[in-house]
Amino acid sequence: MSTPPSHRSAAVDDRHSTVTATSDIDGAVIVVAPHGDWDWRLFLDLYTRVHKYLAEQPRALIVDLHDLVDPTTASAPLWLTARRSGMALRPPVEVVLCLPPQTPLAVRLHRLGAKRLLPIYGTVPQARTALVSGLPLTDQVQQRLPPEPTSAKQARLMVADACRAWQLAHLYDPAQLVISELVANAIQYAGTDMLVTVSRRDAGLNLAVRDGSPVLPRPGPSPTAGGASGGGGRGLQIVHRAAVAWGALPTHDYAGKVVWATLR
């Protein structure tokens, strides 16, 4: 599972798909869960999504397999490959599984060396607890902002301070542009308080804005093709051009969303 050096993604509301995904409030941990019988279609869907989420380089990817029906254990190679692909990234992405320990899939994974290669937990809360205690500390700053025009300026100042502190002068201007657009979109389309998170990822930045609206943004037509459209529009087209990757996921309670962008 190779990861392209530049990966851009648009937001997709997948709650009604056979694969669902949610994010922590700062985009650091993504939980992906397949539902239903393992078949070729589900494999393609999962392969594409896992590939995409690894390219987004969260700190960790939790795969919840409790609702996957795989009596023949045919999915096992995918999870081992995902783990190897995640660890090969820089910075590495932790990939862990959640499934009952006595299922045929769990037994086969252990026989294939998963105990040494691929962490497996009984539940998602157990995986979260282990990840929080084991993940390396990440340089991160956060600020809660109201849905007011001045919030975009506050977010730009926060990003500028972070770039200076982390010696990321090459991202000083594009990071301010991107965070300004993310905050402006949250103000215009969500209208709720927001949590702005700036995280250092090696020589890059991850910018995330969490708001209280569960409606995911969709990019509008390009600025040369006639301007903005509902739910995103020109602002997200700017983000699309400036970031190496961007996207949006609902929060775990589906009471809000996280829109993020990665710059390198």
C-alpha positions in Angstrom: 0.0 0.0 0.0 2.0 2.9 -1.2 1.2 6.5 -0.3 1.6 9.3 -2.8 3.6 12.3 -1.7 0.7 14.6 -2.3 -2.9 13.6 -1.5 -5.9 15.8 -1.5 -9.3 14.7 -0.3 -12.7 16.1 -0.2 -15.2 15.6 2.6 -17.7 12.7 2.2 -20.4 11.9 4.6 -20.1 8.2 4.9 -22.5 7.4 7.8 -24.7 5.4 5.4 -21.8 3.5 3.8 -20.6 0.1 4.6 -17.5 1.9 6.0 -17.8 4.7 8.5 -15.1 7.0 9.9 -15.0 9.6 12.7 -12.3 11.9 14.1 -11.1 13.2 17.4 -11.7 16.9 17.9 -8.2 17.7 16.7 -8.0 15.2 13.9 -5.2 13.3 15.6 -7.0 9.9 15.8 -9.3 8.5 13.1 -11.6 5.5 13.8 -12.7 3.6 10.7 -15.2 0.8 11.0 -16.4 -1.6 8.3 -19.9 -3.1 8.5 -21.3 -6.3 7.0 -19.9 -9.3 5.1 -16.4 -9.3 3.7 -16.4 -9.3 0.0 -14.6 -7.8 -3.0 -16.6 -4.6 -2.9 -16.0 -4.1 0.8 -12.3 -4.8 0.3 -12.0 -2.1 -2.4 -13.8 0.4 -0.2 -11.7 -0.3 2.8 -8.4 -0.3 0.8 -9.2 3.1 -0.7 -10.3 4.6 2.6 -7.4 3.2 4.7 -5.0 4.4 2.0 -6.6 7.9 2.1 -6.6 8.1 5.9 -3.0 7.1 6.1 -2.1 9.7 3.6 -3.7 12.3 5.9 -1.1 11.2 8.5 -3.1 11.4 11.7 -1.2 10.3 14.8 -3.1 7.0 14.9 -5.7 5.0 12.9 -8.0 2.7 14.9 -9.8 0.0 12.8 -12.9 -1.2 14.6 -13.8 -4.7 13.3 -16.6 -5.6 15.6 -19.2 -5.3 12.8 -17.1 -7.0 10.2 -18.4 -10.5 9.2 -15.3 -12.4 8.0 -15.5 -16.1 9.0 -12.8 -17.1 6.4 -10.4 -14.4 7.7 -9.7 -13.2 4.2 -9.2 -9.6 5.4 -6.2 -10.4 7.5 -3.5 -9.4 4.9 -5.1 -6.0 4.5 -4.6 -5.1 8.2 -1.0 -6.3 8.3 -0.3 -4.3 5.2 -2.0 -1.2 6.6 0.2 -1.5 9.7 3.4 -1.7 7.7 2.4 1.2 5.5 1.6 3.4 8.5 4.9 2.7 10.2 6.8 3.4 7.0 5.4 7.0 6.9 7.4 9.9 8.3 6.1 10.7 10.9 4.8 7.1 11.4 1.0 6.5 11.8 0.1 3.9 14.5 -2.5 1.4 13.1 -4.3 -0.7 15.6 -7.3 -3.1 15.5 -10.2 -3.6 17.7 -12.0 -7.0 17.6 -13.1 -9.8 20.0 -10.2 -12.0 20.9 -11.8 -15.4 20.1 -13.0 -14.6 16.6 -11.4 -16.6 13.7 -9.9 -13.4 12.4 -8.2 -12.6 15.7 -6.9 -16.2 15.9 -5.4 -16.0 12.4 -3.8 -12.6 13.0 -2.1 -13.9 16.1 -0.8 -16.9 14.1 0.5 -14.5 11.5 2.5 -12.6 14.1 0.1 -9.8 14.9 1.0 -10.0 18.6 4.4 -8.7 17.6 3.5 -6.6 14.5 -0.1 -5.3 14.9 -1.6 -4.2 18.3 -5.1 -5.7 18.8 -7.5 -4.5 21.5 -10.9 -5.7 22.6 -12.7 -2.3 22.4 -12.1 1.1 20.9 -11.9 2.7 24.4 -9.1 0.3 25.3 -7.3 1.2 22.1 -7.6 4.9 22.8 -6.3 4.5 26.3 -3.3 2.6 25.1 -2.6 5.1 22.3 -2.8 8.1 24.6 -0.3 6.6 26.9 2.1 5.3 24.2 2.0 8.0 21.5 4.9 10.5 21.4 4.1 14.0 22.5 3.3 16.3 19.7 3.8 20.1 19.7 0.3 21.4 19.7 -1.5 24.6 20.5 -5.3 25.1 20.8 -7.7 28.0 21.1 -11.5 28.2 21.4 -13.0 30.9 19.3 -16.5 32.3 18.9 -18.2 32.5 15.4 -17.2 36.1 14.9 -15.2 37.8 12.1 -12.3 38.6 14.5 -11.8 34.9 15.1 -10.0 34.5 11.7 -7.4 37.1 12.8 -7.0 35.4 16.2 -6.4 32.1 14.4 -3.9 33.6 12.0 -1.9 35.1 14.9 -1.9 31.7 16.6 -0.5 30.0 13.5 2.1 32.7 13.0 3.3 32.3 16.6 3.5 28.5 16.1 5.5 28.9 12.9 8.0 31.2 14.6 8.3 29.0 17.7 8.7 25.8 15.6 11.0 27.4 13.0 8.7 26.7 10.1 9.2 30.0 8.3 8.4 28.4 4.9 4.9 27.7 6.1 4.3 31.1 7.7 2.2 32.6 4.8 0.3 29.6 3.5 -0.6 28.3 7.0 -2.1 31.7 7.9 -4.1 31.7 4.6 -5.4 28.2 5.1 -6.4 28.6 8.8 -8.2 31.9 7.9 -10.3 30.1 5.3 -11.1 27.1 7.6 -12.3 29.5 10.3 -14.2 31.7 7.9 -16.0 28.6 6.6 -16.9 27.5 10.1 -18.3 31.0 10.9 -20.3 31.2 7.7 -21.7 27.6 7.5 -21.7 26.3 11.1 -22.1 29.5 13.1 -21.0 27.8 16.3 -18.1 28.1 18.7 -15.0 26.3 17.4 -11.8 24.7 18.6 -8.8 25.6 16.5 -5.8 23.2 16.7 -2.3 23.7 15.3 0.0 20.7 15.5 3.6 20.2 14.3 4.1 17.1 12.1 7.9 16.9 11.6 8.6 19.7 9.1 4.9 20.3 8.4 1.8 21.5 10.1 -1.7 20.0 10.6 -4.4 22.6 11.0 -7.8 21.6 12.3 -11.1 23.4 13.1 -13.8 21.6 15.1 -17.3 23.2 15.0 -20.7 22.2 16.3 -22.4 21.5 12.9 -22.5 17.9 11.7 -22.9 19.0 8.1 -19.7 18.2 6.2 -18.4 20.7 3.7 -18.2 20.1 0.0 -15.9 22.0 -2.3 -17.6 24.2 -4.8 -16.6 24.8 -8.4 -13.1 26.3 -9.0 -12.9 30.1 -8.7 -12.4 30.2 -12.5 -15.6 28.3 -13.1 -18.1 30.6 -11.5 -17.4 31.1 -7.8 -18.7 29.6 -4.6 -21.3 27.0 -3.8 -23.0 26.1 -0.5 -21.1 24.4 2.2 -17.6 25.4 1.1 -17.0 27.1 -2.2 -14.1 29.4 -3.0 -12.6 29.2 0.5 -12.1 25.4 0.3 -10.7 25.8 -3.2 -8.0 28.0 -1.7 -7.3 25.3 0.9 -7.2 22.6 -1.8 -4.5 24.5 -3.7 -2.4 25.4 -0.6 -2.5 22.2 1.3 -0.9 18.8 0.4 -4.0 17.2 2.0 -7.3 18.3 3.5 -10.6 16.8 4.5 -13.4 16.6 7.0 -14.8 13.9 9.3 -17.7 13.9 11.8 -16.8 13.7 15.5 -17.5 10.5 17.3 -20.8 11.7 18.6 -21.8 13.1 15.2 -22.6 16.3 17.0 -20.0 18.3 15.0 -17.1 17.9 12.6 -13.4 18.5 12.2 -12.1 20.1 9.0 -8.4 19.8 8.7 -5.5 20.6 6.3 -1.9 19.4 6.2 0.9 21.7 4.9 4.5 20.6 4.3 
